[in-house]
Every structure is written in structure tokens, then in C-alpha cells.
Amino acid sequence: MSDITEARRALARRILEGEGEASRAQRRAAFDNSGLPEPLRTLIDKVTRSAHRVTDEDMAAVRRSGLREDEIFELVVCGAVGQASRRYDAARLALDAATGKDGHAARDSR
Amino acid sequence: MRLAILDSGHRLATKVLFALIRAFSGQPVLDVIKLVRYRADFYGGPMSKVTHEAMRGASAWSVGDRELMAALVAKTNECAWCTQAHTAVANGAYRDAARVSAVLADLETAPIEEPLRATLRWLCKSTREQAVHPEDVRAVLAAGASRQQIEDALAVRFALDVTGRLADAFGFVQPPPEAFEAGAKYLLARGYR
């Protein structure tokens, strides 16, 4: 059966702990969508909550704030993987609850 | 795309590969390929392993079923690019475009198996509501899907969740339908690696 557990771990490890243009602290903050300064906060929050609302201006504002494109690339990737990971983990908890383990509705945080 | 590096910042060898793709397919290189080939050691390499396992790894779901899940999750997320891309792959995998368009038009009346319908319904609901309730999962199990099938469906949703967000955030450009069809043929032959 398909099992993405290890591949998912490797992805998170690479984007958060491996070499990058953005600092590890910035990448972690984008992954968690927490503690980011404006205008990066707005961009990553949109990536997390409703990516289809991201605009050219959101991206331009982050560029104007001094971040280089390679840093923006990494931080947006971290934001997307972080949110998808939280949703996946929440669904796995609900699955465990439904198949035996006790639990409540698992709410996504986006 | 919104970052110039994703359009034109690739290494020379990758640019040559893109030229070959254009020459052989007669179509523009899809933005998702440009994304996964840009600094592939950072994102594209590790993510492709996740996506390939989710979409092509061993599963009781067929490739068509999983591509259909991807298309419907993308539609629910309002990601037009991913919806079109995975619809094209699902059409090719099933060799039955009517089945795919029926599901995308109205899941409840589409002529599909009940375990698949219940799983798709649950994927859409949990995507829309941002919450997953154990009772919803129980309904999927009651419809005949196994726990493993639900896990496999969640793997598909994870892959789509990441890719769809990036498609929207980076502003993937909508190519002509023929480009999606060429991409679908490649994905059916080679997978996501």
C-alpha cells in the first residue's frame, strides 16, 4: 500500500533543516505560519488559508521588503508544506479516532 | 509566474531539457515542471517522491481513482490549474472522460462505486470545512472503503494540498488544453518522478 510517511519526513527535513537561502528560523516560521514580519506574514498567511487569493502585489511587497526571490521561493514552499502537513496530521488523528482510538473532531488551523 | 527565477532561473542542463520537451511535445513546458526542476534538491526532488508514492504507489485505488480525487480536491480548493491538469490525467487513466466529467459536475449522481463516492465526498467536505470529524470517517468506512484506502486518499490530498497552494501562490500560467494532455500522457507513462 502507498506510504508517504518517510518521503514526507524527508521533505520536511530538507526544507526546514537543510541548506537554504532563507535562515532556518525564517523557514520554520513560514512552515508554522507564526511570528513572521509584514509583508511576509500576509503572503504566507494567504498561502496557508486561501492560496488562490495571493496577488502579484503580495509577492511584489515581499520583494520590496528586501527578500530575494530564492528566499521567497523557499518560504512559500515552507508555508505550503506546513499547512498541508497540519491538515494531513489532523485527518490521521480523525482516522485513528474513527477506527478505535478515542478522539474529537480534529480542526485544521488554516 | 510571479517569481522570475521559476520561469528562467534554471541551470543550463535543465534549460536544454525544457527545449527538448518543447520540441518533442510541441507544447510549452508546464509551470509545475518548471517549479519541480528549480533547485530540485530543495523542493522538487523530495516532493516528487511524495507525489509519486501517493499517486502511483501500490493501492487498492486505481491510478484513475487517485487522479480523480486530485481533480476534485483541486476543484474544491478553487485551483483551476490543478483541476484541469488532473482531470486530463484522470481522463487518460480511465479512458472514460464521461465518468470524470460526471463526478466533477455532480458527485452524488455520477455513476461510480459507493466506496469511491463516499471517499470523494469526505475529501471535499473536509477540504471545504477545514475540519475532519471521526463520524465522517466512519461514514466512509461504512460505505465500504478500507482504512488503508482512506490513508491512501489522504496521501493524495496531501500532495494536492502542497502543489495546489504553490500553483496559486506562484501564479501558474494556464497553458492550452493540449499542453495538459501532453503532460497527462507523460504522467501516465512515467509517473511523477
Interface residues (C-beta under 8 A of the other chain):
Chain A: M1 S2 D3 I4 A7 R8 A10 L11 R14 I15 G18 G20 L43 K46 V47 T48 A51 H52 V54 D56 M59 E69 D70 I72 F73 E74 V76 V77 G79 A80 V81 Q83 A84 S85 R87 Y88 A90 A91 R92 L93 A94 L95 A97 A98 T99 G103 H104 A105 A106 R107 D108 R110
Chain B: R2 L3 A4 I5 L6 G9 Y38 R39 D41 F42 Y43 P46 M47 K49 V50 E53 A54 G57 A58 S59 A60 N77 E78 C79 S126 Q130 A131 V132 H133 P134 E135 D136 V137 R138 L141 R147 Q148 I150 E151 D152 L154 A155 R157 F158 A159 D161 V162 G164 R165 L166 A167 D168 A169 F170 G171
